[in-house]
Each structure stands twice: as structure tokens, then as C-alpha cells.
Amino acid sequence: MNSLRNLIATAILTLAMTGLTACGDNTSDPIDNPGGGGKEDNIEEICPENVGINAASASMRRCYNRDNGQFVATGCCSDLCQGAGWREQLNGTRCVWESEPGLRDASVGQFAPNMCCHLNEEYVAQCDPSVHYKLRHCSYDLAWEREDDPELLDITPYDALQKCGTEGDRFGAIYNELCSREPAPTFCGLSMDQFSRKVVEPCLTDLEPEFNCVFGLSESGIFFSAARIAIVEEKTLTLENSTDLGPVARQQILEAVRVVAWEPIDTLEDAFDLVDFGEIYYHSLWEGSNGKAYEVYIYGSGDNGFGGIFEFGKAEVVVRIEDSDLYDANGEIGCGIPYGPRWTMCGTDSDCAAGLDCTGVIVHPMFGTMGRCVNSDLGIGSTVYECSPEQDCELDKGLVCAGATRYDGFGFCQPAWAIGTFEGQGRVAIPDGDAQGVQTSIYAWGLATVDEDVVLDLDIEHEDFSQLKITMTNPYGLEGDIITVFDGSKPHHLDALEVDDYGWANINKVIYTSGDEEVNGAWTLYLVDNTPGKTGRLYSWKLHLRSRLD
């Protein structure tokens, strides 16, 4: 990995700097007038005979081959850099010639290239604050780019951090941007490999606790981690519907509210009095990468979200939610629960860790072969096989209820990896008065074989919903059932639709299929505006799927 990283970094640096080589022959500035060069002791690179230091600004000077204009390893200019050292000045630490310079026509007391001071005095490995800031924002940006880049489909925030810190084009861009400033940071002049090892790697270590967190980077990240997290149950708690909860759930509410409380919280009344609107949002979930169940309590207090995450069935907060950020039980940034080996993307079993199987494999038209690494024996040992309004599956053993929408609240316990939420493309314009309309697809993957529960959730706007018809097909395509989601020509559809003053509506609907057709693959939505004159668009849509092995 290191050798590959170094190779990439060297290539990127060479490409990035090639356009500056013309500066190297400028002899009008005595500081930049090149002299004979030599090879630093024990340097691994082969140095050319005729090297010099280019005529860029002091912080950007580089060692180059005078015969072809190409930049070379900084250590090749070690002879030229003799006599350089750091000096503390009112405007910061600067590199100067402290003794007889190795560079011809340079004088003691003049500013010297930063690269020379780095060569003559070992740079202490440490995370520079400016690099820390840039790596952090690079990682945030990269994590949000996954919708547009096929290689980033399954990326986690921690994956994004590693990409920003180990791929030469990414950290090389950070180096070049920061070192173009005046005064330049003290690490400018280090070779790209030295910058990677002595500056970037310490920053990666500092940032790891924040980014290597199974719940993402913030409160919202919990619900945008569909590739690793399965939301099992969600409900809104109030004082009125919480009085019959068991002792563990009641204690969880108290502990979650104590995260923000400045006064004693001893009763449910105290807790619900403190939170906004007297409401607490509860979620139970299965964290797939490590194979563990959790319960989440989130509430508003002022302008931000607060709450706590608990191991399933336990009353001790393991992750604190404060101002929508995540902290471990000791108050350190990040949740303190790193990603595990399960639920990663795969094409075959050989892509998975030992003991895991590649399940729910499809061939995506853009992303290629994709499935999910799961432990197929999840839930073995449970004695609960069926679920009902009175009987839950044993989530702590990795089992969830599937089929309840199909069988009037009754279902069968299935492994947690057999459920998932998949989000489709948003902001899709609906052609006005076009019988062909527009279609958009969600590709489900990594599930079992056939669907048990299908729930469609979409947000849409239109100036006249009576003109609109929405249908859907499952992965069996047009040869299977064409499911009517909404038909504006039918009064009972219009009457059931709640449209706000701005022409927006939410459709949350159970989709009934045959139950014996493939769940993995393309679920396609068709939107047709039958009459010209009024327009609309699909703002967002997603599918909640639960499946079983057939």
C-alpha cells in the first residue's frame, strides 16, 4: 500500500510541477542562480549530475534537473542547501542562510528556500492544523460525491478520509494549495513522500476517531448509512404513549434526555417537559458491519438534535448526540465504534472476509456486479420464528419481522441483512403533457431472494395532480405486474392525497406484489403528465424492502 501510494504521489507531483520548469534557468536573482548539486547521503532516488533550485518564490522553490527541466527529489540538492537554517522572526519562522551557502551567489542572512531547511533539520512528524482542516473537508466533500461517482457508491466517511489521505492526487492538491500561500507552512519543501509520512499520516491518526464511526459523522448520518445500517422500527414517543413502556425503555429515555439536561431528570414528566414539542423519536436498528443491535433516542432542544444511542436492551448511553454531533461515552468526538468487516460490497464470496457470503448479487448497468457480504447463519439459535403485534423477533440475535404488511401484522423472523432502504434519484422533472413521461429506477442489492414487504415513500410537487399518473414495476420488469401508485383521474386517489399550499405531497404506500418474484434488481417508477399546461417534478423517493429466501 505504501509503495503504491508513494508511486502515485511522485507521479502526481511531477505532473503538477512540469509547467513551472521554465523558471529554473533564471539567473537574474542571485538566490536562485543554480550551482553544482550533489546527492544526499543514503537517498534512494538516482540524482542527476546537474541540478539546481528553481526561481519560484522562496516557499515554492524546488530541486530540478537543469538538463531536462524535470523536478527531482529534494535530497538531490543537499549540497546546494548547506548553510540553511530556521530563524524566528516577527512574521514567523523563516528559512535563511545562517552560514556559507552551498548555493552559488547566495549570501549569509538572505532568505533561503524552505526545502533547504527541511533537508538540514529533521522535520518533526506532526499534524499541521491547516492540513487537518483540509483533510477533514476533503473527506466530507468526498462522502457527499458518492451519488455521482460509481467508485464511491458504497463509500463510508472513513473510506473517504483514507482516500483523501492516501491518494496522491488528493493530498497532493492540499500540499500545492497550502504551499502557494505566503508565508508558507514549514512543511513546504518536504518531498511528497515526506509530506505524506510526516504530516498527512499524523493527521489521519488524529481524525480517525471522528470518521471511523459506524453511525456516520452526525445525527443524520445514522439514517444515511443504508449500506451498513438497517432501520428496524421507528416511532414518535410522547408522555402519553410512554407510560406503559418497560423499565429499560423508561430508563433509556431518562438517560437520553440527561445528555442535555442542566437539572435533575428523575421522571418521564421531567424528560418530556424538557424536549421540544414533548416528542422523542425512537429507532431500533441493526448495525451490520459488526452485527449488533442498537436503540436510538433523538429529540430537539433549541435548534439542534440531542439524544443517546444504546446497545439493544441496555440502559447505558454508548454514544451521545450533542448539537447533532456524535461523541463516545467519554465525551470524545466520534462514536467510538469502528466499522467491522461485514456488509461490505462484493461480487463473489472471495471478496468477503472469512465466514461471510456474498449475497443478493446483481449486475448494475453503471456500477457492475454488486452484492453484500453477510453472515448467512445470522439468527441461528433463536426460538422465535414468527412475529405478530404481540410477539417481536429477537433483534439482539439479528432477526427482524418480515411480511407484516402482507399478512395483516403477522410475519416471519428473517435475518437483519434481508431488509434495506434504498434511495432513488431526486429532482426529476416530469415532462408536461407527454404520454411517454419519465422513468427512474432504484436498484436493490444485497437482500435475500423474494420480497415480503415493499413500502414506497416519495415526495412530489405538481400544479395539478389530476393530470398525473404514477406506476411502478418490480425487478421482473414490464413482463410482471404493473403497479398503480397514484392515478389523478380517479377521485378516490385525489381525495386521499394531502397537498400543501405549495403544491407538494408525500405518498407513503405499501406496494403489494406477488411475493414470489426477485427482490434484487431494478424497481422502476414511471411518471406521466397526461395534460399540457401544468408542470411538476419528483423531488425524492425511496423503497423500504424486507425479503426472504425462496
Secondary structure in CASP SS format (residue, H / E / C, confidence):
PFRMAT SS
TARGET T0000
AUTHOR 0000-0000-0000
METHOD secondary structure of the structure
MODEL  1
M C 1.00
N H 1.00
S H 1.00
L H 1.00
R H 1.00
N H 1.00
L H 1.00
I H 1.00
A H 1.00
T H 1.00
A H 1.00
I H 1.00
L H 1.00
T H 1.00
L H 1.00
A H 1.00
M H 1.00
T H 1.00
G H 1.00
L H 1.00
T H 1.00
A H 1.00
C H 1.00
G H 1.00
D H 1.00
N C 1.00
T C 1.00
S C 1.00
D C 1.00
P H 1.00
I H 1.00
D H 1.00
N C 1.00
P C 1.00
G C 1.00
G C 1.00
G C 1.00
G E 1.00
K C 1.00
E C 1.00
D C 1.00
N C 1.00
I C 1.00
E C 1.00
E C 1.00
I C 1.00
C C 1.00
P C 1.00
E C 1.00
N C 1.00
V E 1.00
G E 1.00
I E 1.00
N C 1.00
A C 1.00
A C 1.00
S C 1.00
A H 1.00
S H 1.00
M H 1.00
R C 1.00
R C 1.00
C E 1.00
Y E 1.00
N E 1.00
R C 1.00
D C 1.00
N C 1.00
G C 1.00
Q C 1.00
F E 1.00
V C 1.00
A C 1.00
T H 1.00
G H 1.00
C H 1.00
C E 1.00
S C 1.00
D C 1.00
L C 1.00
C C 1.00
Q C 1.00
G C 1.00
A E 1.00
G E 1.00
W E 1.00
R E 1.00
E E 1.00
Q E 1.00
L C 1.00
N C 1.00
G E 1.00
T E 1.00
R E 1.00
C E 1.00
V E 1.00
W E 1.00
E C 1.00
S C 1.00
E C 1.00
P C 1.00
G C 1.00
L C 1.00
R C 1.00
D C 1.00
A C 1.00
S C 1.00
V C 1.00
G C 1.00
Q C 1.00
F E 1.00
A C 1.00
P C 1.00
N H 1.00
M H 1.00
C H 1.00
C H 1.00
H H 1.00
L H 1.00
N H 1.00
E C 1.00
E C 1.00
Y C 1.00
V C 1.00
A C 1.00
Q C 1.00
C C 1.00
D C 1.00
P H 1.00
S H 1.00
V H 1.00
H H 1.00
Y H 1.00
K H 1.00
L H 1.00
R H 1.00
H H 1.00
C H 1.00
S H 1.00
Y H 1.00
D H 1.00
L H 1.00
A H 1.00
W H 1.00
E H 1.00
R H 1.00
E H 1.00
D C 1.00
D C 1.00
P H 1.00
E H 1.00
L H 1.00
L C 1.00
D C 1.00
I C 1.00
T C 1.00
P H 1.00
Y H 1.00
D H 1.00
A H 1.00
L H 1.00
Q H 1.00
K H 1.00
C H 1.00
G H 1.00
T H 1.00
E C 1.00
G H 1.00
D H 1.00
R H 1.00
F H 1.00
G H 1.00
A H 1.00
I H 1.00
Y H 1.00
N H 1.00
E H 1.00
L H 1.00
C H 1.00
S C 1.00
R C 1.00
E C 1.00
P C 1.00
A C 1.00
P C 1.00
T C 1.00
F C 1.00
C C 1.00
G C 1.00
L C 1.00
S C 1.00
M H 1.00
D H 1.00
Q H 1.00
F H 1.00
S H 1.00
R H 1.00
K H 1.00
V H 1.00
V H 1.00
E H 1.00
P H 1.00
C H 1.00
L H 1.00
T H 1.00
D H 1.00
L H 1.00
E H 1.00
P H 1.00
E H 1.00
F H 1.00
N C 1.00
C C 1.00
V C 1.00
F C 1.00
G C 1.00
L C 1.00
S E 1.00
E H 1.00
S H 1.00
G H 1.00
I H 1.00
F H 1.00
F C 1.00
S C 1.00
A C 1.00
A C 1.00
R C 1.00
I E 1.00
A E 1.00
I E 1.00
V E 1.00
E E 1.00
E E 1.00
K E 1.00
T E 1.00
L E 1.00
T C 1.00
L H 1.00
E H 1.00
N H 1.00
S H 1.00
T C 1.00
D C 1.00
L C 1.00
G C 1.00
P H 1.00
V H 1.00
A H 1.00
R H 1.00
Q H 1.00
Q H 1.00
I H 1.00
L H 1.00
E H 1.00
A H 1.00
V H 1.00
R H 1.00
V C 1.00
V C 1.00
A C 1.00
W C 1.00
E C 1.00
P C 1.00
I C 1.00
D C 1.00
T C 1.00
L H 1.00
E H 1.00
D H 1.00
A H 1.00
F H 1.00
D H 1.00
L H 1.00
V C 1.00
D H 1.00
F H 1.00
G H 1.00
E C 1.00
I E 1.00
Y E 1.00
Y E 1.00
H E 1.00
S E 1.00
L E 1.00
W E 1.00
E E 1.00
G C 1.00
S C 1.00
N C 1.00
G C 1.00
K E 1.00
A E 1.00
Y E 1.00
E E 1.00
V E 1.00
Y E 1.00
I E 1.00
Y E 1.00
G E 1.00
S E 1.00
G C 1.00
D C 1.00
N E 1.00
G E 1.00
F E 1.00
G E 1.00
G E 1.00
I E 1.00
F E 1.00
E E 1.00
F C 1.00
G C 1.00
K C 1.00
A C 1.00
E C 1.00
V E 1.00
V E 1.00
V E 1.00
R E 1.00
I E 1.00
E E 1.00
D C 1.00
S C 1.00
D E 1.00
L E 1.00
Y E 1.00
D E 1.00
A C 1.00
N C 1.00
G C 1.00
E C 1.00
I E 1.00
G E 1.00
C C 1.00
G C 1.00
I C 1.00
P C 1.00
Y C 1.00
G C 1.00
P C 1.00
R C 1.00
W C 1.00
T C 1.00
M E 1.00
C E 1.00
G C 1.00
T C 1.00
D H 1.00
S H 1.00
D H 1.00
C C 1.00
A C 1.00
A C 1.00
G C 1.00
L C 1.00
D E 1.00
C E 1.00
T E 1.00
G E 1.00
V E 1.00
I E 1.00
V E 1.00
H E 1.00
P C 1.00
M C 1.00
F C 1.00
G E 1.00
T E 1.00
M E 1.00
G E 1.00
R E 1.00
C E 1.00
V E 1.00
N C 1.00
S C 1.00
D C 1.00
L C 1.00
G C 1.00
I C 1.00
G C 1.00
S C 1.00
T C 1.00
V C 1.00
Y C 1.00
E E 1.00
C E 1.00
S E 1.00
P C 1.00
E C 1.00
Q E 1.00
D C 1.00
C C 1.00
E C 1.00
L H 1.00
D H 1.00
K H 1.00
G C 1.00
L E 1.00
V E 1.00
C E 1.00
A E 1.00
G E 1.00
A E 1.00
T E 1.00
R E 1.00
Y E 1.00
D C 1.00
G C 1.00
F E 1.00
G E 1.00
F E 1.00
C E 1.00
Q E 1.00
P E 1.00
A H 1.00
W H 1.00
A H 1.00
I E 1.00
G E 1.00
T E 1.00
F E 1.00
E E 1.00
G C 1.00
Q C 1.00
G C 1.00
R C 1.00
V E 1.00
A E 1.00
I E 1.00
P C 1.00
D C 1.00
G C 1.00
D E 1.00
A E 1.00
Q E 1.00
G E 1.00
V E 1.00
Q E 1.00
T E 1.00
S E 1.00
I E 1.00
Y E 1.00
A E 1.00
W C 1.00
G C 1.00
L C 1.00
A C 1.00
T C 1.00
V E 1.00
D E 1.00
E E 1.00
D E 1.00
V E 1.00
V E 1.00
L E 1.00
D E 1.00
L E 1.00
D E 1.00
I E 1.00
E E 1.00
H E 1.00
E C 1.00
D C 1.00
F H 1.00
S H 1.00
Q H 1.00
L E 1.00
K E 1.00
I E 1.00
T E 1.00
M E 1.00
T E 1.00
N C 1.00
P C 1.00
Y C 1.00
G H 1.00
L H 1.00
E H 1.00
G C 1.00
D C 1.00
I E 1.00
I E 1.00
T E 1.00
V E 1.00
F E 1.00
D E 1.00
G C 1.00
S C 1.00
K C 1.00
P H 1.00
H H 1.00
H H 1.00
L H 1.00
D H 1.00
A H 1.00
L C 1.00
E C 1.00
V E 1.00
D C 1.00
D C 1.00
Y C 1.00
G C 1.00
W E 1.00
A E 1.00
N E 1.00
I E 1.00
N E 1.00
K E 1.00
V E 1.00
I C 1.00
Y C 1.00
T C 1.00
S C 1.00
G C 1.00
D C 1.00
E C 1.00
E E 1.00
V C 1.00
N C 1.00
G E 1.00
A E 1.00
W E 1.00
T E 1.00
L E 1.00
Y E 1.00
L E 1.00
V E 1.00
D E 1.00
N C 1.00
T C 1.00
P C 1.00
G C 1.00
K C 1.00
T C 1.00
G E 1.00
R E 1.00
L E 1.00
Y E 1.00
S E 1.00
W E 1.00
K E 1.00
L E 1.00
H E 1.00
L E 1.00
R E 1.00
S E 1.00
R E 1.00
L C 1.00
D C 1.00
END
